[in-house]
Amino acid sequence: MSLVSVKATTVKAAGPADSSGPGVLVRLKMANTTGRTLDTSFVQVNVSNEAGDPGTLVIGRPTDAISGSLRAGRSAEGAYAFVLDDAGSGPLTVAVYVTSGQPVVTFRGRAS
């Protein structure tokens, strides 16, 4: 799993269950190096600010989650939008859960 970008943005609700406001757009790239097909339906992405407050994942656009099966040797990219009030002002933690039994991949830094 690699972090392509983390950008502060203004998120606009795409559906009735989504929220609007300041937030962050996280782009990830997953490469399957396991030698077998990987089910990506268990991938979860979370974002939190320096105080540990979680971002709220936007279900609709611009979120375009990694989904489906990823064949061995292939890669896929996904985008995850979160509403988070202070996303552009301090350090963020991006935590990615790929599949059960695997360690959580954690990135820390500031949004651009």
C-alpha positions as CSV (number, residue, x, y, z in Angstrom):
1,M,0.0,0.0,0.0
2,S,1.4,3.4,-0.9
3,L,0.1,6.9,-0.3
4,V,-0.3,8.8,-3.6
5,S,-1.5,12.1,-2.0
6,V,-3.3,13.7,0.9
7,K,-4.9,17.0,-0.1
8,A,-6.9,19.4,2.0
9,T,-10.2,20.2,0.2
10,T,-13.8,21.4,0.6
11,V,-16.0,18.3,0.5
12,K,-19.5,18.7,-1.0
13,A,-22.2,16.2,-0.1
14,A,-23.0,13.9,-3.0
15,G,-25.9,12.1,-1.4
16,P,-28.4,12.4,1.4
17,A,-26.2,10.5,3.9
18,D,-23.0,12.6,3.1
19,S,-21.7,15.6,4.9
20,S,-20.2,18.8,3.5
21,G,-17.4,20.9,4.8
22,P,-13.6,21.2,5.1
23,G,-11.9,17.9,4.7
24,V,-9.2,15.8,3.0
25,L,-8.9,13.7,-0.1
26,V,-6.7,10.6,0.3
27,R,-5.4,8.8,-2.8
28,L,-3.9,5.3,-2.3
29,K,-2.3,2.7,-4.5
30,M,-2.5,-1.0,-3.6
31,A,-0.1,-3.4,-5.3
32,N,-0.8,-7.1,-4.9
33,T,2.5,-8.9,-4.2
34,T,0.9,-11.9,-2.6
35,G,1.1,-14.3,-5.5
36,R,-2.7,-14.9,-5.4
37,T,-5.9,-12.9,-6.0
38,L,-6.7,-10.5,-3.2
39,D,-10.3,-9.6,-2.2
40,T,-10.3,-5.9,-1.6
41,S,-13.8,-5.8,-0.1
42,F,-12.2,-5.6,3.4
43,V,-10.0,-2.6,2.8
44,Q,-10.9,0.2,5.2
45,V,-9.4,3.7,5.3
46,N,-9.6,6.0,8.3
47,V,-8.2,9.5,8.9
48,S,-7.8,11.4,12.2
49,N,-6.3,14.7,13.2
50,E,-3.5,15.3,15.7
51,A,-6.0,15.1,18.6
52,G,-7.3,11.7,17.4
53,D,-10.6,13.0,16.2
54,P,-11.8,10.9,13.2
55,G,-12.8,12.1,9.8
56,T,-16.2,11.2,8.4
57,L,-15.9,9.2,5.2
58,V,-18.0,10.5,2.3
59,I,-19.7,7.5,0.7
60,G,-20.4,9.3,-2.7
61,R,-18.1,11.3,-5.0
62,P,-15.3,12.1,-4.8
63,T,-14.7,8.8,-2.9
64,D,-13.8,6.1,-5.4
65,A,-12.8,3.2,-3.2
66,I,-10.6,0.3,-4.2
67,S,-13.0,-2.5,-4.8
68,G,-13.3,-6.0,-6.3
69,S,-10.6,-8.6,-6.7
70,L,-7.0,-7.6,-7.4
71,R,-5.1,-10.3,-9.3
72,A,-1.5,-11.2,-8.3
73,G,1.0,-8.7,-9.7
74,R,-1.6,-6.0,-10.4
75,S,-2.3,-2.7,-8.7
76,A,-5.3,-0.5,-8.2
77,E,-5.8,3.1,-7.0
78,G,-8.6,4.5,-4.9
79,A,-9.7,7.9,-3.5
80,Y,-11.2,8.4,-0.1
81,A,-12.8,11.8,0.9
82,F,-13.3,12.7,4.6
83,V,-15.0,15.6,6.3
84,L,-12.6,16.8,9.0
85,D,-12.7,20.4,10.3
86,D,-9.0,21.0,10.7
87,A,-7.6,18.8,7.9
88,G,-5.5,21.5,6.4
89,S,-4.0,22.9,9.6
90,G,-2.2,20.1,11.4
91,P,-0.7,16.6,11.2
92,L,-3.0,13.8,10.1
93,T,-2.9,10.1,10.5
94,V,-4.1,7.8,7.7
95,A,-4.7,4.2,8.7
96,V,-5.4,1.5,6.1
97,Y,-6.7,-1.9,7.0
98,V,-6.1,-4.2,4.0
99,T,-7.4,-7.6,5.3
100,S,-7.9,-9.4,8.6
101,G,-4.8,-10.8,10.1
102,Q,-2.5,-8.2,8.5
103,P,-1.0,-5.2,10.2
104,V,-2.6,-1.7,9.8
105,V,-0.6,0.5,7.4
106,T,-0.2,3.9,9.0
107,F,0.9,7.2,7.4
108,R,1.5,10.4,9.3
109,G,2.0,13.9,7.9
110,R,0.3,17.1,6.7
111,A,-2.2,17.5,3.9
112,S,-1.0,19.6,0.9
